[in-house]
Amino acid sequence: MNRELKEDIGLQEQQEPHYIYVIVANDNERSLCDLEMRSLFGNQVNRSSNLLHSMIRIEPNRSPFIKQRLEVLFEGANLEEIANQVGSLELNGATFKVEAMDNDNPEEDAKLEYDQKRMLEREIGWRIRGKAEMRKPDKVFGFVQIAGRWLFGELIKGEAIWLKHNEKPRKYSTALSTRVARAVANIAVPHIKGLRVIDPCCGIGTVLVEALSMGIDIVGRELNPLAATGARANLAYFGFESEVILGDMRQITEHYDVAIIDMPYNLCSVLPMDEKLEMLQSLRSFADRAVVVTIEKIDSLIEEAGFRIKDRCTVSKGNFTRYVLVCE
């Protein structure tokens, strides 16, 4: 756990930090969620479980699929061991609440019923030296059973920041949803520091808004003047500053670490294959790595452009399917 948290609750520095993340995704977004988790954590989410165990610390607000993060403070072979350890917490006057967490893996048979949760929360809570507060506590603690062991720690809940971005002033019917755009930004840039990123077909700026809200250094480019104006208006509306250049991506000469591109399409007309190839070849020339979002299978074009598809997923809405391809 981080040093600040340990000092805050009166613990001495001991084991390496580790975290339990609560992951929630519907069936249509499961593939996208799994790819985002692989990108952020370097491992595959167990499809039968809502929990992910990692040594990597990610803010829950960052992902549309991370609902909670448990920063583990204590472990035990049974709940009594946990209860005996929580008495060492020093809250320095802070109020607290204890919540039981669900483990939905049917193979572990660790899911708790409602009454059992409340009973165990009380059993743990009365051992903590401090004042319990159910509505607006200063700190929330959680506990969960995984692989036969009990884990207890500070519980941080995510805020659905991307939902606020649905209220942008300029909208476009075929643009990515804010949830998908945020996940795609995380897939493209799992580690933010020091990377220069571009969305060379940024449209009304849906990806730009999500990326900038997470501190990603990203700029946009757009061929359509109306869309470029809309992107600038959307960025300004949410208080973000970034460059949105009006121009063809095939004219880009600067180099970027990562590119995110939602391949242009029109429901009434189809972009010629040679033009798609030219766009992908241009993408290869100015970006080391790219995440390509497309509504059609273009594996052969991506490979012809000089990329290798490292990972992929699909995301569906009704009968409409998008392919998300991680290319290097």
N, C-alpha and C positions, 0 to 999 in steps of 0.2 A: 504494500500500500504506500501511497506517497507520504513524504515526511510531514507535510503540513497537516494531513488528516490525523496522523498518529499523535502529533503534538497537541492538536485540537482536542482529542478525546483522552489524552493522558496515557498513551501507550509508548513503550520503548521500541526503538528500531529493531526488527527481528527478521521475518521471512520476506522473500521477494513478493511484490504485489501481484495479485491475480484477481480476476473479475468474472462474474457471471452476468451474461446479458440475456434479457428476455426478448425474444424475436417473434414478431407477429406479421404474417403475410397471408393474403387470401390465395386461393388456388391459381388465379390468373397472374398473380405477381410472384409466385413461389420461385420460379426460375430466375427472375430478376433479383429477388432477395438473396438467393443462394450465391449468385455471381457477385453481388455487392459484398456479402460476407467473406467470400474468398478473396476479394480484392483488399478489404480492410484488415482481415485477420490472417489470411494465408491458409485457411482451412475451410472445409465444407460443413455447412450446417446440417445436422442430423435431421432428415425429413420427418422423423417420428417424434421429434422433440422441439420444444419452444425455447430451449436453453443453449447458450454457447459459452464455453469456458475458455478464457484466454488470458495471457500475460500482458496483452496489449490494451492500453487505455484509450477508449474512444468516447467522446461526449455523446450521450444519447440523443441530443438535439440534432446531431449531424445526419442521422439516417432515418428515413421514413419507416423503417422496419424495427428499429431498436426502441422498445418501450421503457425499459428499465435497465439500470446497471447496478449490480451489487459489488461493492468493493469489500472483499473478504477480510474480516478481522480475526475470526476464530473458526476453528474446525473441530469436529468431534465425531466419535464413532456412534454416539447417540445424542439425543436432545438434552439429556441431563448434563453431559459434558459441556455443551454450549451454555446451558443455564448457569453452570458453576463459573464459567469464564466471564460472562457479561457483567458480573459484579465489579470487575476491575475498571470498567469504563468511568471516566471522569468527564461529566458534561458541563461543569462550571456554570451551572444555573440554566443551561439550555433545556427546553422542553423536548419531549421525544414521543415517538409512536413506533410500534413494532407491527410489521406485516408479514404474514406467511405468504410465500411465493409458490406458484404452481410448477410442478414438473409433469409435463404432459406425455412423457415417454411411457407407452404402455408396457414396455419390457421391464421397467423399473418398479412399477406398481407403487409410485410415490405420490400420487395425486391425493390431496387432502380434501375432505368434505368441509362444508361451511362451518358446522359446529365444531369440528376438530380444529380447524384453523383458529377460531376465536379462543378456544381453550388453550392451545399452545401459545398463542400470542400473549395471553394473560400470564401463562407460566413463565415465559421469558421476561415479560415486561416488569413483573414485580421484583425481579432480581436486579434490575438496573436502578442505580442510585440517581434519582432525579424525578421530575414531575412529568407525568404522562399527559399528553394533549392530543386528542383525536382529530380535531379539525385543522388547526394550523400549527403543527409542531415545528420547532426549530430544526430538528433532525428526524429523519425516518430511518429505522433499521429494518432489515429483512432477514429471513432465514429460509433455507430450502434444503431438501434432501436430494443428493446426487450420488449415484453409484454406491449407495449404502452409507454414505457419510453426510453429516449435517454441516452446513456452512452458514455463518452469520456475518453480517457486515452492514455498512451504510448503504442505503438504497436511494439512488438518484433516478428520478423519473424524467423522461424526455418530454419536450414541448413540440407540438406539431407546427413548427415555424413555417413550413412550406404551405400550410393551409392559408396563412395570411397573404401569401403571394398569389392566391387565386383571384384576389381583388384588384388585379392590375388594371389600369385604365385602357390599355390596348390589348385586344385578344384576337386569336385566330383559331378557327375551328379545328384545323389539323395539327396544331402545335402539340408538343408533348405536354402531358399533365405535369403539374409541379412535383408530384411524388416521383414520377418516372424520371424527370429531369434531374432531381436531386440525387437519385440513386445512380444515374448515369455519370453525373459529376464525380461522385465518390468512386465509381468503378474506374474512371479515367485518372483521378488524382487521389489515390488513397493516402498518400503522404504529401502534404501541401508545401512544406518549406522549400523554398529555392526554385520552384518550378514555374516556367512561363507557359501559359496555356492560351489557346485560341479556339473560338468557335467560328469557323470561316463561312458558315451559312447560318447566321444566328437568328434569322427571322425576327420575331418580336422580342427576343431576349429571354425566353423562359429559362434556358440553361445558364445564361449569364447571371440572372438574378439569384438562382440557387447557388451557383458557384461562389459568387461574390459574398453571399450571406454566410458562407463558411470560411471566408478569408482566402479563397483561391485567387491567385493573380491571373486574371483572364481578360482578354480583349475580344471584341466581336468584329465580324465583317459581314456585309450583306449586299447582295446585288440589287435587290428591290428597294427603291427609294422610300416607298411607303412603309415597308417593314422596318427599314433602318431607322426611320423617324419614330416608329412605334417602339422599337427597342430602346432608343434614347429616352423616350417619355416614360417607359416602364422603369428604367433604372433610376431616373430622377424621382419618380413617385415614391420609391422605397428608400431614397437617400443614398444610392450607390453611385460611385464614380468609376467609369471605365470608358475606354475608347471604343466607339462603334464606327468603323470606317465603311463608307459607301464604295463598293467595288467588287470586282470578280475575284474569287479565291485563286484563280489561275495566275493572278498578277502579284501574289504574295512573294516577297523576296526575303523577308526576315525569317529567322529560325526560331522554332518553338519546341519545348520539350514534349508537349502533349497537345493533341487536337481532339476536339469533340465535334462530330458532324452528324446532324440529322439530314440524311440525303434528301434533297428537294424532290417533291413529287406533286402532281396535280391530279385530282380525281377525274379530270376531263381529258388530259393529255399525258403522254408518256415521254420521259426524257430519253433521247436516243442513247443506245448502248455505248457508242463511241464517245459521247459527251460525258457519260458517267465514268468511263475509263480515264478520260482526260482529267476529270476532277480528282479521281483517286491517285493518279500519277502526280498531280500537283500536290496533293496532300502528303504523299510520300517524300516529296522534295523539301518540304519545309517543316515536317514534324517527325520526331524519332518514334513516337508512339501515337496511336489514334484509337478512339472508340467511335465506331461507325454504327449509326442507327439507320435501318432501312426497312422498307415494307416488302422487299422482295429478296430472293436469294441471289447474292452477287459474289459468292465465294471465289469464283473463277476470275472475276474482274479484280478483286482485291489482291489475289495472288499474282495476276498479270501486272498489277501496278507496283509490285515489289514488296508487299506486306506478307507477313505470316500471321494467320489467325491463331492467337494464343488461347483464347477462351471465348465463350459465347453463352447467350441465353435468349429466350423469347419472352415477350410480355403481350398479353392479349386483352382485348376489350370487345366482348361479343364475338363476332366473326372476324374482327380486325386484329392482325398479328404484326408486331414489330420484332425485328431481329436486332440484337445488340451484340456487336462483334468487337472484341479486344484485339487490336492489330499491332504488330511490332515489326 
